Amino acid sequence: MSNPVIAVLFGGCSTEYEISLQSAHAVLTHFDRSRYTALPIGVTRQGEWYLYSGPLDRIADGSWCLGLGQDREENGLCLPCTLSADRVKKELLVFGGSVIHYQLDGAFPVLHGKNGEDGTVQGLLELASIPIVGCGSLSSALCMDKNRAHKLVSLAGIAVPNSRVLPSSASEKSWIQAAKDIGFPLFVKPVRAGSSFGVTRAADLDSLLPAVREAACHDSEVILEEAIPGFEVGCAVMGNEDLVVGQVDEIELSGGFFNYEEKYTLKTSRIHCPARISEEKAAEIREAAKTIYRALGCRVFARVDMFLTPDGEIIFNEVNTIPGFTSHSRYPNMMKGIGVDFGRLVNRLVALGIWG
């Protein structure tokens, strides 16, 4: 019996393209080749799909698709491909001299941000009836939407920040009134965007409208959120029905907030894993993470981020359905903290995705 064939999708059209390449390289190099056959599927910045058969290091350094402008097949290393919508065949169609058909047993999207973890690719895979290593289309879309995620989590009994949502085209008067209702300082965010793109901390009215304009560049809706005192904690959650939660981690900031640059450089911040909190509070946070994960319909894996206030209150922030997946990323490190190393983690996620 042949090994299950898993398409690993990387790259994509979002601003997090480079992070996806690093994550995919780490995932692909830790696949158990005795159990699974991995098909690396690179998505260019323009949205073109290619089956890539070259050295994996060229994924990490971003050179996997060099030359595609002149030589579409790059000496056979990159062949154009697409998914078949035939739900019975579950095929990847690869276009070389002739059409090559690969039957897929699953797909592992390692795509961050818009057009990757917002439910779009997941919907395409579900249409083709291909099992997903990760959250499905509905859960992915909900988790990307800060407004609707907060509403569902609140209904599940977890506290959420006070917020207001307006269309990006709302009047200055509307933004000023919404900000006054919440109070300064506050955060201005696109409702649907990843890695803190378009997020600004507004300390007063003078900084409010420029922050709104920045957020409006990323989405048609903007959310104003109260600034929560304390610090951010995270939980790596894995599973479908029975959930495993890694060690709780903590983000220590020296100033500002955990923006895109800080997430990937840690210039002025530190990640503590385990978090510097009591075991009793860590257990409470893990239970809250499970509640949030289930409320938003997550499956296989996701990272749940929350705030812990000075008086010990747990407040929901967001869920990242495809967190960074390099060996030094938060999700793998939280799982490492409970004894699940990177290779075992990757292969356990694949098994959960294709067999449940």
C-alpha positions in Angstrom: 0.0 0.0 0.0 1.5 3.4 -1.0 2.0 6.2 1.4 -0.7 8.9 1.7 0.1 11.9 -0.6 0.0 15.3 1.1 0.2 18.6 -0.8 2.1 21.2 1.2 1.0 24.7 0.1 3.4 27.6 0.6 4.1 31.1 -0.5 0.9 32.9 -1.5 -0.3 36.4 -2.4 -0.2 37.9 1.2 2.3 40.2 2.7 3.5 37.2 4.8 5.0 35.4 1.8 8.5 35.1 3.3 7.2 33.8 6.6 5.3 31.1 4.8 8.5 30.0 3.0 10.3 29.6 6.2 7.4 27.7 7.8 7.0 25.4 4.8 10.7 24.6 4.7 10.6 23.5 8.3 7.5 21.4 7.8 8.8 19.7 4.7 12.1 18.9 6.2 10.4 17.2 9.2 7.9 15.0 7.2 8.3 11.3 7.9 9.0 10.1 4.4 8.4 6.5 5.5 4.8 7.4 6.3 3.8 10.2 3.9 4.7 11.5 0.4 4.9 15.3 0.4 4.2 17.3 -2.8 5.5 20.9 -2.3 3.0 23.3 -4.0 4.5 26.8 -4.4 2.1 29.7 -4.9 3.8 32.8 -6.3 3.1 36.3 -5.2 0.9 36.6 -8.3 -1.2 33.6 -7.3 0.2 31.0 -9.8 0.5 27.4 -8.5 3.5 25.2 -9.2 4.5 21.7 -8.2 8.1 22.2 -7.0 10.6 19.4 -7.1 13.9 21.2 -6.4 16.0 21.4 -3.3 14.1 22.4 -0.2 16.7 25.0 0.8 15.5 27.0 -2.2 12.1 27.3 -0.6 13.7 28.7 2.6 15.8 31.3 0.7 13.0 32.3 -1.6 14.8 31.2 -4.8 12.4 28.3 -5.6 10.6 30.3 -8.3 13.4 32.3 -9.8 13.4 32.2 -13.6 9.7 31.6 -14.0 9.3 34.9 -15.9 11.4 33.5 -18.8 11.1 29.8 -18.4 7.7 28.8 -17.0 8.9 25.3 -16.1 12.4 26.3 -14.8 14.1 23.1 -16.2 11.3 20.9 -14.8 11.7 22.0 -11.2 8.4 24.0 -11.3 5.5 22.7 -13.2 2.1 24.6 -13.4 -0.6 22.8 -11.5 -4.1 23.2 -10.1 -6.7 21.3 -8.1 -9.4 19.4 -9.8 -12.9 20.3 -8.5 -13.9 16.6 -9.0 -14.9 15.5 -5.5 -14.5 11.8 -6.4 -11.0 11.9 -8.0 -9.4 14.4 -5.4 -6.6 15.2 -7.8 -3.8 17.6 -8.4 -3.4 18.2 -12.1 0.1 19.0 -13.2 0.8 20.4 -16.6 4.1 19.3 -18.2 4.4 17.8 -21.7 1.1 16.1 -20.8 -1.3 16.3 -17.8 -0.1 14.3 -14.8 -2.7 13.3 -12.2 -1.8 13.0 -8.5 -4.4 11.7 -6.2 -4.3 13.6 -2.9 -5.0 12.2 0.5 -4.8 15.6 2.1 -3.4 19.1 1.9 -1.4 21.1 4.5 -1.7 24.8 3.8 1.3 26.6 5.3 0.0 29.9 4.1 -0.3 33.0 6.3 -2.6 35.9 6.2 -5.1 36.8 3.5 -5.8 34.2 0.7 -4.1 31.6 2.9 -5.6 31.3 6.4 -8.8 33.2 5.9 -10.9 30.3 4.5 -10.4 30.9 0.8 -7.9 28.1 0.1 -9.7 25.9 2.7 -12.9 26.4 0.7 -11.2 25.3 -2.5 -9.9 22.2 -0.8 -13.3 21.4 0.7 -14.9 21.8 -2.7 -12.5 19.2 -4.0 -13.2 17.0 -1.0 -9.5 17.0 0.0 -8.9 16.6 3.8 -7.2 19.6 5.3 -4.4 19.6 7.8 -5.8 22.5 9.8 -9.0 24.4 10.3 -11.8 24.4 7.7 -13.2 27.3 5.7 -15.8 28.5 8.2 -13.4 28.3 11.2 -10.6 30.0 9.2 -12.9 32.8 8.1 -14.3 33.4 11.6 -10.9 33.4 13.2 -9.6 36.0 10.7 -12.6 38.2 11.5 -11.8 39.9 14.8 -15.4 41.2 15.2 -17.3 38.0 14.7 -14.7 35.9 16.6 -15.1 38.1 19.6 -18.9 37.9 19.5 -18.8 34.1 19.4 -16.2 33.8 22.1 -18.2 36.2 24.3 -21.2 33.9 23.9 -19.0 31.0 25.1 -18.4 32.8 28.4 -14.9 34.3 27.8 -14.4 38.0 28.3 -13.5 40.1 25.2 -12.3 43.7 24.8 -14.8 46.5 24.6 -14.9 47.5 20.9 -16.6 49.3 18.1 -16.7 48.3 14.4 -17.3 50.8 11.6 -17.0 50.6 7.8 -13.7 52.0 6.6 -15.6 54.8 4.8 -17.3 56.0 8.0 -17.2 59.7 8.8 -14.6 61.4 11.0 -17.4 62.2 13.5 -18.4 58.5 13.7 -14.8 57.5 14.5 -14.3 60.2 17.1 -17.6 59.3 18.9 -16.7 55.6 18.8 -13.3 56.3 20.3 -14.8 58.5 23.0 -17.2 55.6 23.9 -14.2 53.3 24.4 -11.7 55.7 25.9 -8.0 56.2 25.2 -5.6 54.6 24.8 -7.1 52.1 22.3 -6.1 49.9 19.4 -7.2 50.6 15.8 -7.2 47.4 13.7 -8.4 46.1 10.3 -11.2 43.6 11.1 -9.6 41.0 8.8 -5.8 41.0 8.5 -2.9 39.0 9.9 0.4 39.6 11.7 -0.7 42.9 13.1 -0.7 44.6 9.7 -2.5 47.9 9.9 -2.6 47.9 13.7 -1.9 51.1 15.6 -2.1 52.1 19.2 -3.8 55.4 19.4 -3.2 57.4 22.5 -5.4 60.4 21.7 -7.7 62.0 19.2 -4.7 63.4 17.2 -3.5 59.9 16.5 -6.9 58.3 15.9 -7.7 59.3 12.3 -4.2 58.5 10.9 -4.5 55.1 12.5 -8.0 54.6 11.0 -6.6 55.5 7.5 -3.8 53.0 8.0 -6.2 50.2 9.0 -8.5 51.0 6.2 -5.7 50.2 3.7 -6.1 46.5 4.7 -9.8 45.9 5.0 -13.3 47.3 4.4 -14.0 47.4 8.1 -12.1 48.8 11.0 -12.4 47.8 14.7 -11.5 50.1 17.7 -10.5 48.0 20.8 -9.8 49.1 24.3 -6.2 48.7 25.4 -6.1 45.8 27.9 -3.7 46.2 30.8 -1.3 43.4 31.6 0.4 41.1 29.1 -0.4 38.6 26.3 -0.3 34.9 26.8 -0.7 32.2 24.2 -1.7 28.5 24.0 -0.8 26.0 21.3 -3.9 23.8 20.9 -3.9 20.5 18.9 -6.7 18.0 18.2 -10.2 17.6 17.0 -12.4 16.1 19.8 -9.7 15.4 22.3 -7.5 18.5 22.7 -3.9 18.7 23.7 -2.6 22.1 24.9 1.1 23.0 25.0 2.8 25.1 27.7 1.4 28.6 28.1 3.8 31.3 26.8 4.1 35.0 27.7 5.1 38.0 25.6 7.2 40.5 27.5 7.2 43.9 25.9 9.6 46.8 26.7 7.3 49.2 24.9 4.7 49.6 22.2 2.9 46.4 21.1 3.7 43.1 19.5 3.7 44.3 15.8 4.9 42.5 12.7 8.5 43.5 13.2 8.6 42.4 16.8 6.9 39.1 16.0 9.7 38.1 13.7 12.7 39.9 15.2 12.1 40.2 18.9 14.2 43.4 18.9 12.7 44.8 22.1 10.5 41.9 23.3 10.9 38.5 24.8 8.9 35.3 24.7 8.8 33.3 28.0 7.9 29.7 27.7 6.6 28.7 30.1 4.9 31.9 31.1 5.9 33.4 34.4 2.6 32.7 36.1 1.3 30.2 38.7 0.4 26.7 37.5 -3.1 27.3 38.7 -3.5 30.3 36.4 -1.8 28.5 33.6 -4.4 25.7 33.9 -7.2 28.2 33.8 -5.7 29.8 30.6 -5.4 26.3 29.0 -9.1 25.6 29.7 -10.1 29.0 28.3 -8.1 28.2 25.2 -10.0 25.0 24.7 -13.3 26.8 25.1 -12.3 29.4 22.5 -10.9 26.7 20.1 -14.2 24.8 20.2 -16.4 27.9 20.1 -14.8 28.9 16.8 -14.9 25.4 15.3 -11.1 24.9 15.1 -9.7 21.5 14.2 -6.2 19.9 14.0 -4.3 23.0 15.3 -4.4 26.7 16.1 -2.8 29.1 18.5 -5.1 30.9 20.9 -3.9 34.3 22.1 -5.3 36.0 25.3 -4.5 38.8 27.7 -3.9 38.3 31.4 -4.7 41.5 33.4 -3.0 42.5 36.6 -6.0 41.3 38.6 -5.8 37.9 36.9 -8.7 38.2 34.4 -8.3 36.3 31.1 -9.5 38.2 28.1 -9.6 36.9 24.5 -7.5 38.5 21.8 -7.4 36.3 18.7 -6.9 32.9 17.2 -4.2 32.2 14.6 -5.2 29.2 12.5 -1.9 28.9 10.7 0.7 30.2 13.2 4.4 30.4 12.3 5.9 27.0 11.9 9.7 27.3 12.1 11.6 25.4 14.7 11.8 28.6 16.8 8.2 29.8 16.4 5.8 30.0 19.3 3.5 27.2 18.5 6.2 24.5 18.1 8.0 25.8 21.2 4.9 25.5 23.3 4.4 21.9 22.2 8.1 21.2 22.8 7.5 22.3 26.4 5.2 19.3 26.9 7.5 16.9 25.2 6.3 17.0 21.6 9.3 17.7 19.4 9.0 19.4 16.0 9.1 16.2 13.8 6.6 14.4 16.0 4.4 17.5 16.0 4.3 17.8 12.2 3.5 14.2 11.6 0.8 14.1 14.3 -0.9 17.1 12.7 -0.9 15.4 9.3 -2.5 12.3 10.9 -5.2 14.4 12.6 -5.9 16.2 9.4 -6.4 13.2 7.1 -7.8 10.6 9.6 -9.3 12.8 12.3 
